[in-house]
Amino acid sequence: MIFKNLLIKNCTILNPETKKYFFGNILIEDGIIAKISKEAKFKDAKYDSWADEIDAEGRLTVPGLTDMHAHVYNRNDSIGVEPDEYCVKRGVTLVVDAGTSGTATFEDFKSNIIDQSDTTVKAFINLSSTGLQNPGREFRDIGKLDYLGIPNLYKQYKNEIIGIKIRISENIAGKNAGQLLKYAVQTGEKTRLPVMVHPSNSLLLLDEILGSLHKGDIFTHCFHNSNTGILDADLKIKKCVRNALDKGIIFDVGHGAGSFSYKVAEASIKQGFLPHTISTDLHAKNPKRPDLPYVLSKFLALGMSIEDAIERATVGPIRALNLKKNTKLAVGGITDFVIFDIKTGNFNFEDSYGYRFAGNKLICPLVTVYGKNLFRIEDITNNKW
């Protein structure tokens, strides 16, 4: 729904930058936050007669979320989902597509998805020219490798392309994993873009993978459970992981259909290891397609505070990717926020390996306000992991 003027009353507003709360009413005029005040009413404000006010009492208002790892290119046999349905309508106003397109498919992605979506979409480019068509096979045909074409494509689309993506699992890269990772890092160096590496079940050792990456590069699926996981046999954080943290490597959740282990996350968090960013790895082959608020709820069940969880889906990814986006609500800023209902009760969750665990809070998006658009969200709390 498009609106002109809107008043959000009785807001409890979280600033993820400071992790502090403040209370008040938000006046929006022409897609801009015109005023934030504790006043009961704003004088001389004119509102749309049919959608002029929302009462947010008892809810939590936060800046629009950023999902740093998802797949939203859903054409040409790719694995993406429709971005508006799974992103802006669920409180995610910026989504980063993690390598679903490559040099041969990016322009189709841009014209048919990026340019047509209410959700802001950015992209990591896959080293495979066709991206994740027939996923799991992008490097079985090494002839599809096109890292040399990425710099020129980036020059044309610097606003949309923000990184390089490589998957080096054994079933994808096989014995080529080392060479492919080298090409990805070289491309990142040439373009000065971060590299996101999918490391699960690789023939490479974890210290080889992390040792190849530079400050600002991204190790996704950080709580997966395989030979390239971050824990040793005694469930202790590996030394190479500590070294990578010191070097400035970004550790991202990337939940996915097979990349989030509750036991790995629990043991890691108990040792003080918290991911820099929390993301979904949402794609069409996820059996239940959990949205970002639902994944955040799993981290509340792991004992993370709601302030820390929200920070890792707002400030964290924007800082990691060096993007320009409002990460706090401020007068004069473009309207970009979501209203959550934080439900309490007994909720059952499941990790990617079938392990079930319980939590007592569920983050449910109710309303997203982005620019001049307002999205009222249906109850979508059922049928999740």
RAHU-V555845 format. One record per residue. RES is the residue in three letters. PSI is psi in radians with two decimals (* if undefined). OMEGA is omega in radians with two decimals (* if undefined). NEAR is the number of other C-alpha atoms within 10 Angstrom. Layout:
BEGIN
RES|PSI|OMEGA|NEAR ; RES|PSI|OMEGA|NEAR
END
This chain:
BEGIN
MET|2.29|3.10|9 ; ILE|2.35|3.14|14 ; PHE|2.93|3.09|19 ; LYS|-0.99|3.13|17 ; ASN|2.47|-3.05|22 ; LEU|2.45|3.06|25 ; LEU|2.14|3.04|24 ; ILE|2.01|-3.03|19 ; LYS|2.67|2.96|22 ; ASN|0.81|-3.08|20 ; CYS|2.40|2.84|25 ; THR|1.92|-2.96|18 ; ILE|2.21|3.07|23 ; LEU|2.23|2.99|22 ; ASN|1.83|-3.09|21 ; PRO|-0.38|3.14|24 ; GLU|-0.69|-3.12|14 ; THR|-0.24|-3.07|10 ; LYS|0.56|3.10|12 ; LYS|2.73|-3.11|10 ; TYR|2.64|2.91|15 ; PHE|2.86|-2.99|10 ; PHE|2.52|3.12|16 ; GLY|-2.98|3.11|19 ; ASN|2.56|-3.12|23 ; ILE|2.14|3.06|26 ; LEU|2.21|-3.13|24 ; ILE|2.27|3.08|28 ; GLU|2.08|3.11|22 ; ASP|0.73|3.06|15 ; GLY|0.14|-3.14|22 ; ILE|2.45|3.04|20 ; ILE|1.90|-3.06|22 ; ALA|-0.52|-3.06|17 ; LYS|2.47|2.96|17 ; ILE|2.10|-3.00|20 ; SER|2.74|3.04|15 ; LYS|-0.02|3.12|15 ; GLU|2.54|-3.14|12 ; ALA|-0.58|3.13|10 ; LYS|2.69|3.06|12 ; PHE|2.22|-3.12|15 ; LYS|2.46|3.02|7 ; ASP|0.26|3.10|6 ; ALA|2.35|3.11|13 ; LYS|2.25|-3.07|13 ; TYR|2.75|2.98|17 ; ASP|2.33|-3.03|12 ; SER|-0.40|-3.04|9 ; TRP|-0.07|3.12|7 ; ALA|0.90|-2.99|15 ; ASP|-0.35|-3.07|16 ; GLU|2.55|2.96|16 ; ILE|2.29|3.10|15 ; ASP|2.01|-3.07|12 ; ALA|0.32|-3.11|21 ; GLU|2.34|3.14|15 ; GLY|0.02|3.12|12 ; ARG|3.04|3.10|19 ; LEU|2.23|3.13|20 ; THR|2.20|-3.11|25 ; VAL|2.81|3.04|26 ; PRO|2.66|3.10|31 ; GLY|2.43|-3.08|28 ; LEU|2.77|3.01|30 ; THR|2.15|3.06|30 ; ASP|1.89|-2.99|30 ; MET|-0.16|-3.12|31 ; HIS|1.76|3.06|29 ; ALA|3.11|3.13|28 ; HIS|1.95|-3.03|26 ; VAL|0.18|2.99|32 ; TYR|1.87|-2.97|31 ; ASN|0.57|3.10|20 ; ARG|2.89|3.05|18 ; ASN|0.80|3.09|15 ; ASP|0.37|3.08|11 ; SER|3.00|-2.95|21 ; ILE|0.20|-3.04|21 ; GLY|2.82|3.02|23 ; VAL|2.92|-3.13|21 ; GLU|2.09|-2.96|16 ; PRO|-0.71|-3.08|29 ; ASP|-0.66|-3.13|21 ; GLU|-0.67|-3.04|14 ; TYR|-0.06|-3.09|21 ; CYS|-1.46|-3.01|26 ; VAL|-0.54|3.10|27 ; LYS|-0.10|3.10|24 ; ARG|0.23|3.09|28 ; GLY|0.00|-3.14|33 ; VAL|1.92|-3.10|29 ; THR|-0.26|3.06|27 ; LEU|2.21|3.10|23 ; VAL|2.47|3.09|25 ; VAL|2.07|3.08|25 ; ASP|2.15|-2.98|29 ; ALA|1.20|2.96|31 ; GLY|0.42|3.10|27 ; THR|-0.41|3.12|29 ; SER|2.75|3.05|33 ; GLY|-2.91|-3.06|29 ; THR|-0.52|-3.11|24 ; ALA|-0.27|-3.04|16 ; THR|-0.14|-3.03|21 ; PHE|-0.73|-3.08|26 ; GLU|-0.59|3.03|15 ; ASP|-0.73|3.08|14 ; PHE|-0.80|-3.10|21 ; LYS|-0.87|-3.02|20 ; SER|-0.57|-3.04|10 ; ASN|-0.34|-3.12|14 ; ILE|-1.05|-3.05|20 ; ILE|-0.86|-3.06|22 ; ASP|-0.25|-3.06|12 ; GLN|-0.05|-2.98|14 ; SER|2.52|2.98|15 ; ASP|-0.57|3.03|19 ; THR|2.38|3.00|22 ; THR|2.23|-3.07|20 ; VAL|2.21|2.98|25 ; LYS|2.97|-3.01|22 ; ALA|2.41|2.79|31 ; PHE|2.37|-3.12|26 ; ILE|2.29|3.12|30 ; ASN|2.54|3.05|29 ; LEU|-0.37|3.02|29 ; SER|2.30|-3.05|29 ; SER|-0.49|-3.12|23 ; THR|0.10|3.09|23 ; GLY|-2.33|-3.05|29 ; LEU|0.74|2.87|25 ; GLN|2.42|-3.05|21 ; ASN|1.09|-3.03|12 ; PRO|2.48|-3.06|14 ; GLY|-0.15|-3.08|14 ; ARG|0.19|-3.01|15 ; GLU|-0.42|3.13|23 ; PHE|0.20|2.96|25 ; ARG|-0.53|3.01|14 ; ASP|1.64|-3.06|11 ; ILE|-0.24|3.10|13 ; GLY|-0.27|3.11|10 ; LYS|-0.11|3.13|17 ; LEU|2.21|3.12|21 ; ASP|1.16|3.07|17 ; TYR|-0.40|-3.11|21 ; LEU|-0.44|-3.13|13 ; GLY|-0.19|-3.07|15 ; ILE|-0.78|-3.12|21 ; PRO|-0.74|3.14|18 ; ASN|-0.69|3.09|11 ; LEU|-0.72|3.13|17 ; TYR|-0.68|3.12|18 ; LYS|-0.59|-3.13|11 ; GLN|-0.49|-2.98|10 ; TYR|0.91|-3.10|15 ; LYS|-0.43|-3.14|12 ; ASN|-0.48|-3.07|11 ; GLU|-0.64|-3.07|17 ; ILE|2.14|-3.06|22 ; ILE|0.08|3.14|23 ; GLY|3.08|-3.13|27 ; ILE|2.43|3.13|28 ; LYS|2.39|3.08|27 ; ILE|2.39|3.04|27 ; ARG|2.24|-3.02|25 ; ILE|0.44|3.03|25 ; SER|2.69|-3.09|21 ; GLU|-0.71|-3.09|17 ; ASN|-0.17|3.14|16 ; ILE|-0.88|-3.03|19 ; ALA|-0.40|-3.12|24 ; GLY|-2.35|-3.13|16 ; LYS|-0.09|3.12|15 ; ASN|0.01|-3.01|18 ; ALA|-0.80|-3.11|22 ; GLY|-0.76|-3.13|19 ; GLN|-0.70|3.13|12 ; LEU|-0.74|3.10|21 ; LEU|-0.68|3.09|24 ; LYS|-0.77|3.11|15 ; TYR|-0.73|-3.14|18 ; ALA|-0.81|-3.13|24 ; VAL|-0.72|3.11|25 ; GLN|-0.70|3.11|15 ; THR|-0.69|3.07|22 ; GLY|-0.71|3.11|23 ; GLU|-0.72|-3.09|13 ; LYS|-0.65|-3.09|11 ; THR|-0.22|-3.02|17 ; ARG|0.63|3.07|14 ; LEU|2.61|3.09|20 ; PRO|2.63|3.07|27 ; VAL|2.25|3.01|28 ; MET|2.15|-3.11|29 ; VAL|2.26|3.00|24 ; HIS|1.91|-2.91|20 ; PRO|-0.11|-2.87|28 ; SER|2.37|3.03|25 ; ASN|0.78|3.13|20 ; SER|2.73|3.00|23 ; LEU|-0.26|3.06|19 ; LEU|2.67|3.03|21 ; LEU|2.70|-3.11|15 ; LEU|-0.71|-3.12|20 ; ASP|-0.47|3.04|16 ; GLU|-0.76|-3.12|12 ; ILE|-0.94|-3.09|20 ; LEU|-0.59|3.13|21 ; GLY|-0.39|-3.14|15 ; SER|-0.35|-3.02|13 ; LEU|2.74|3.13|24 ; HIS|2.92|3.03|18 ; LYS|2.28|-3.14|14 ; GLY|-0.25|3.04|19 ; ASP|2.83|-2.93|25 ; ILE|2.19|3.03|27 ; PHE|1.79|-3.09|21 ; THR|3.02|-3.05|26 ; HIS|0.75|-2.98|28 ; CYS|-0.29|3.11|28 ; PHE|0.47|3.03|26 ; HIS|2.89|-3.10|28 ; ASN|1.54|3.09|22 ; SER|-3.01|-3.11|14 ; ASN|-0.34|3.12|16 ; THR|0.42|3.10|21 ; GLY|2.94|-3.03|20 ; ILE|-0.12|-3.13|24 ; LEU|2.59|3.05|22 ; ASP|-3.01|-3.08|12 ; ALA|-0.39|3.12|7 ; ASP|0.22|-3.14|7 ; LEU|0.58|3.07|14 ; LYS|2.56|3.09|14 ; ILE|2.25|-3.12|20 ; LYS|2.60|-3.12|16 ; LYS|-0.67|-3.12|13 ; CYS|-0.46|3.08|16 ; VAL|-0.77|3.08|20 ; ARG|-0.74|3.13|13 ; ASN|-0.68|3.13|14 ; ALA|-0.67|3.07|19 ; LEU|-0.76|3.12|16 ; ASP|-0.55|-3.13|10 ; LYS|-0.30|3.14|16 ; GLY|0.31|3.05|15 ; ILE|2.44|3.13|23 ; ILE|2.25|3.10|24 ; PHE|2.09|-3.04|25 ; ASP|2.55|-3.08|26 ; VAL|-0.98|-3.11|26 ; GLY|1.10|-2.98|28 ; HIS|-1.13|3.04|26 ; GLY|-3.03|-3.13|24 ; ALA|-0.29|-3.09|21 ; GLY|0.49|-2.97|17 ; SER|0.26|3.13|22 ; PHE|1.98|3.08|22 ; SER|2.13|3.10|21 ; TYR|-0.76|-3.06|24 ; LYS|-0.66|3.08|16 ; VAL|-0.79|3.13|19 ; ALA|-0.78|-3.11|23 ; GLU|-0.85|-3.13|17 ; ALA|-0.65|-3.12|17 ; SER|-0.81|-3.11|20 ; ILE|-0.65|3.10|17 ; LYS|-0.43|3.11|12 ; GLN|0.18|3.09|12 ; GLY|0.14|3.11|9 ; PHE|1.93|3.08|16 ; LEU|2.37|3.12|18 ; PRO|2.62|3.06|19 ; HIS|-0.59|-3.07|22 ; THR|2.58|3.08|28 ; ILE|2.18|-3.09|31 ; SER|2.96|-2.99|27 ; THR|-0.57|-2.85|27 ; ASP|0.77|-3.13|28 ; LEU|2.28|3.06|30 ; HIS|2.95|-3.00|26 ; ALA|-0.37|-3.14|16 ; LYS|-0.02|2.93|13 ; ASN|2.20|-3.04|16 ; PRO|-0.54|-3.10|13 ; LYS|0.02|2.99|14 ; ARG|1.11|-3.12|20 ; PRO|2.38|3.11|22 ; ASP|3.03|-3.05|26 ; LEU|-0.75|3.09|27 ; PRO|-0.63|3.13|24 ; TYR|-0.71|3.08|22 ; VAL|-0.69|3.07|24 ; LEU|-0.64|3.13|23 ; SER|-0.57|3.10|22 ; LYS|-0.59|3.13|26 ; PHE|-0.47|2.98|21 ; LEU|-0.68|3.10|20 ; ALA|-0.46|3.09|20 ; LEU|-0.04|3.09|19 ; GLY|0.02|3.10|13 ; MET|2.48|3.10|16 ; SER|2.73|3.13|12 ; ILE|-0.54|3.11|19 ; GLU|-0.76|3.13|17 ; ASP|-0.68|3.14|17 ; ALA|-0.83|3.13|25 ; ILE|-0.67|3.12|26 ; GLU|-0.63|-3.09|25 ; ARG|-0.01|3.04|27 ; ALA|0.22|3.09|26 ; THR|-1.44|-3.11|28 ; VAL|-0.75|-3.06|22 ; GLY|-1.00|-3.12|25 ; PRO|-0.60|3.13|24 ; ILE|-0.71|3.09|21 ; ARG|-0.76|-3.11|16 ; ALA|-0.64|-3.07|20 ; LEU|-0.01|3.12|18 ; ASN|0.82|-3.12|12 ; LEU|2.83|3.06|12 ; LYS|1.98|3.13|8 ; LYS|2.48|3.10|18 ; ASN|2.19|3.06|18 ; THR|0.28|2.97|23 ; LYS|2.74|3.11|20 ; LEU|2.15|-3.10|22 ; ALA|2.57|3.10|17 ; VAL|2.33|-3.12|15 ; GLY|-0.21|-3.12|13 ; GLY|2.71|3.05|16 ; ILE|2.43|-3.14|21 ; THR|2.12|-3.05|27 ; ASP|1.49|3.13|28 ; PHE|2.90|-3.14|25 ; VAL|2.53|3.07|25 ; ILE|2.14|-3.12|25 ; PHE|2.57|2.86|22 ; ASP|2.09|3.11|18 ; ILE|1.69|-3.10|16 ; LYS|2.51|3.06|13 ; THR|2.55|-3.11|11 ; GLY|-2.71|3.10|9 ; ASN|1.99|-3.07|11 ; PHE|2.38|-3.14|15 ; ASN|2.30|3.12|15 ; PHE|2.90|3.12|19 ; GLU|2.41|3.10|16 ; ASP|-3.04|-3.06|20 ; SER|-0.17|-3.09|18 ; TYR|0.16|3.10|14 ; GLY|0.03|3.13|12 ; TYR|2.25|-3.08|11 ; ARG|2.50|3.13|12 ; PHE|2.85|-3.01|14 ; ALA|2.67|3.04|13 ; GLY|2.91|-3.12|18 ; ASN|0.15|3.09|15 ; LYS|2.52|3.11|19 ; LEU|2.16|-3.14|24 ; ILE|2.00|-3.07|21 ; CYS|2.04|3.10|25 ; PRO|2.37|3.13|28 ; LEU|-0.82|-3.07|21 ; VAL|2.32|2.95|23 ; THR|2.29|3.06|28 ; VAL|2.03|-3.04|27 ; TYR|1.98|-3.05|25 ; GLY|-2.16|3.11|22 ; LYS|0.23|-3.11|19 ; ASN|2.44|3.07|16 ; LEU|2.25|-3.14|21 ; PHE|2.02|3.02|17 ; ARG|2.30|-2.94|15 ; ILE|2.30|3.09|17 ; GLU|2.90|3.08|12 ; ASP|1.92|-3.08|9 ; ILE|0.64|-3.06|14 ; THR|-0.11|-3.09|14 ; ASN|2.83|3.01|7 ; ASN|0.84|3.07|9 ; LYS|3.05|3.08|15 ; TRP|*|*|19
END
